[in-house]
Amino acid sequence: MTPSPTTSNVIISPSPRLALVILLLSAALWPLPLSPWPTLVVGLFGVFLLVQTYILKLEFSEDDLVVWRGQEELRRFPFREWMSWRLFAPWLPGLFYFRETKSIHFLPILFNPAELQEQLEQRVGPLQQAKP
């Protein structure tokens, strides 16, 4: 977890777990009859996610979750509009779900899940939905 220049903002550390699992999956697809196509398609997706892991940043500010690509701000999600959030399978490379008043978002967890959950609990509060 990296504090950003503003003391109250936190940038979540990247975690390449999801990309590496997908790359391993692509290697496991090699023996399939259609080889090498499944391996290449899944492997390219894994490489794409690996690159995104180190290009994208999640920053938690006092009032917003900000998504950055390099130095460019892609999107800002104000916490006051959040209705719920949940981390699906954070021990695996899972998904981060959150719902705003107008839309629903699913993001692959390309970041440290423990830091992400800590910041969500601290900044957004107990909006996590109970497990079904």
N, C-alpha and C positions, 0 to 999 in steps of 0.2 A: 504494500500500500504506500503510495507516494503522495505526500501533501503537495498540492499545487502552490503556485506563488501566493495565492490568497490563502491565509492560514486555515480557514474553515473548509476549504475545498479539498476533496480527496480523489485521487485517480487510482482506480483498481488495477492491480498488477495483471499482466497477461498470463494465461495458462494454455500451453499448446496441447493439453490432453486430448481434446476432441479431435483435433486435426491428426494427431499421431495414431489414435485408435482407428480413424477412417483409413489412414495410410496402411496400417496393419491389416485391416479388413480387405483392402484392395489386393494386397499380396496373397491373402488367403483365397481370393477368387481366381487365381492363376490356373488351377487345375480344371476349371469349368470347361465344358465343350466349346463355348464361344470365345475362348481365350484368343487373343489378349484384350478384347474390347471391354468386358466388364472391369478388368483390372485397370485399364487405362482411364475409363470414365470415372470410376470411384477414386482412383489415385489422383487424377486431376482435381477432383472436388476436394480431396484432402489437402493438396498443395494450396488450392485457393483459400481454404480455411486457415491454413498455417500462415499464409501471408496476411490475411485479415486479422489474425490474432495479434500481430505486431504492428499493424497499421492503425487499427481502431483503438480508441480509448474511451472508457466510461469514467466520467467525472461527476462526483456528487458534490453539488454546491448546497448552500443553505436551503434553497427553494426548488431546485431542479435536478434532474438527471440529464447530463449533457453527453451526447455522443459526438466524438471527434474523429476525423480521419486526418492524421497528420496535424497540421495547424488549422484545418478547416472545420468549423462547427457544422455538423450534419443536421442535428435535431436536438431540440430541448423539450423535455417532458416535465412540466410543473407538477410537483407532488400534490398540490391542492386538487388536481383533477384525477388523481389515482383513486380507484375504487377497491382494487385488490392486487395482490402479487403472490407469486409462488415460484419456488425453485423445484423443478422436477428432476429427481435423481441427481442431486448435487455431488454425491460420492462417485458417480460416473460422469462422463462428459454429458451433461444433461441440457435441459432447456430452462430458460428464465421467461416466465409469463408475467405480464402485468396488464391490467385493464384500466383504461382511463374512461371518463364519462362518455367519450365519443368513439373510442376505438379499443381494439385488443391487440396486444403485441406479444409475439413469441420470438425470443432471441436464443441462438445457441450460446452456451456458456463458454466463451473464449477467454474468460477472466477467472481469477482465483475465486472459487465459489465461497470460501469461508469469509473472505474480505467483502464480497458482494452481499452475502447474507447479513454480515455485521452492519454494513452501511445501510442496507434496507431497513433493518430493525431500528437503527438509530435515527435515520432521517425520515422514513415514511411511517414507521410504527407498525403496530400489529394488524396489518391488513392481510397478512398471509391467510389463505383459506385453509380450513381443516382438511386433512387427507381423507379421501372417500373411503 
